[in-house]
Amino acid sequence: MARAMMLRGSKAPDGYKVPCGYLLAAVNYEGKPIFSPSTTRAIQADRDFPGLAANLGFVACHCGATDGTVDCAHRKASDMIRGAAEYLDVHSGAIADFPEIG
């Protein structure tokens, strides 16, 4: 697990753009992203959005019975995935610990 910045993929520099998804880039000691093949990961599958958003504080459902990728008694998975994507859009540029980097 390492400190990384999450960005909307379309906002990444040339060579790292992800049109439909998000990008994780490790950050240096100043909190600036490091874009390189070994320190950058593209997250494009929508089923991965809830887990990525959870690293930034997103809660798929108050019941805690789902990670956001399967229906629960209160919400459909598609609604939680859409909610996670909206959450990620709002929090683009946020820095947190991500297990996907490290």
C-alpha positions as CSV (number, residue, x, y, z in Angstrom):
1,M,0.0,0.0,0.0
2,A,1.3,3.4,-0.9
3,R,0.3,7.0,-0.9
4,A,-1.2,7.9,-4.3
5,M,-3.3,10.5,-6.1
6,M,-6.5,9.5,-7.7
7,L,-7.4,11.4,-10.9
8,R,-10.2,11.3,-13.4
9,G,-8.5,9.5,-16.3
10,S,-9.3,12.1,-18.8
11,K,-7.4,14.7,-16.7
12,A,-4.1,12.8,-16.7
13,P,-1.1,13.9,-18.8
14,D,-0.6,12.6,-22.4
15,G,0.5,9.0,-22.5
16,Y,-1.5,8.2,-19.3
17,K,-5.0,9.4,-20.2
18,V,-7.8,6.9,-19.5
19,P,-11.0,8.0,-21.3
20,C,-13.4,6.0,-19.2
21,G,-12.1,5.5,-15.7
22,Y,-9.6,6.7,-13.2
23,L,-5.9,6.8,-12.7
24,L,-3.8,6.1,-9.5
25,A,-0.4,7.7,-9.5
26,A,2.1,7.3,-6.6
27,V,3.0,10.6,-5.1
28,N,6.4,11.9,-4.1
29,Y,7.3,13.5,-0.7
30,E,5.8,16.8,-1.8
31,G,2.5,15.1,-2.7
32,K,3.0,15.5,-6.5
33,P,2.0,12.6,-8.7
34,I,4.7,10.4,-10.3
35,F,3.6,9.2,-13.7
36,S,5.5,6.2,-14.8
37,P,4.6,2.6,-15.8
38,S,5.7,1.3,-12.5
39,T,3.9,3.8,-10.3
40,T,0.7,4.4,-12.2
41,R,-2.4,2.2,-12.5
42,A,-5.5,2.6,-14.6
43,I,-8.9,1.7,-13.0
44,Q,-11.4,1.2,-15.9
45,A,-13.8,-1.5,-14.8
46,D,-16.9,0.1,-13.2
47,R,-17.2,-2.8,-10.7
48,D,-13.8,-1.5,-9.3
49,F,-15.1,2.0,-8.7
50,P,-16.7,1.3,-5.2
51,G,-13.5,-0.1,-3.8
52,L,-11.5,2.7,-5.2
53,A,-13.9,5.3,-3.8
54,A,-14.0,3.5,-0.4
55,N,-10.3,4.4,0.0
56,L,-11.4,8.0,0.0
57,G,-14.3,7.5,2.4
58,F,-17.2,6.4,0.2
59,V,-19.8,4.2,1.8
60,A,-21.8,2.1,-0.7
61,C,-24.7,1.6,1.7
62,H,-25.3,2.4,5.3
63,C,-26.2,-1.2,6.1
64,G,-22.6,-2.4,5.5
65,A,-23.8,-5.6,3.9
66,T,-22.2,-4.9,0.5
67,D,-19.0,-3.5,-1.0
68,G,-21.1,-1.8,-3.6
69,T,-20.7,-4.4,-6.3
70,V,-23.7,-6.5,-5.3
71,D,-27.3,-5.6,-4.4
72,C,-28.3,-5.3,-0.8
73,A,-31.7,-4.9,0.7
74,H,-31.5,-1.1,0.3
75,R,-29.8,-0.4,-3.0
76,K,-29.0,-1.9,-6.4
77,A,-25.4,-2.5,-7.3
78,S,-25.8,-0.3,-10.4
79,D,-26.9,2.6,-8.2
80,M,-23.9,2.1,-5.9
81,I,-21.4,1.9,-8.7
82,R,-22.9,5.1,-10.3
83,G,-22.7,6.7,-6.8
84,A,-19.0,5.7,-6.5
85,A,-18.2,7.2,-9.9
86,E,-19.8,10.4,-8.9
87,Y,-17.9,10.4,-5.6
88,L,-14.6,9.8,-7.5
89,D,-15.3,12.6,-9.9
90,V,-15.8,15.1,-7.0
91,H,-12.7,13.8,-5.2
92,S,-10.4,13.8,-8.3
93,G,-6.9,14.9,-7.1
94,A,-7.3,13.4,-3.6
95,I,-4.4,11.7,-2.0
96,A,-4.8,8.6,0.1
97,D,-3.4,5.1,0.8
98,F,-4.3,2.7,-2.0
99,P,-3.5,-1.0,-1.9
100,E,-3.4,-1.0,-5.8
101,I,-0.2,1.0,-5.6
102,G,2.8,-0.4,-3.7
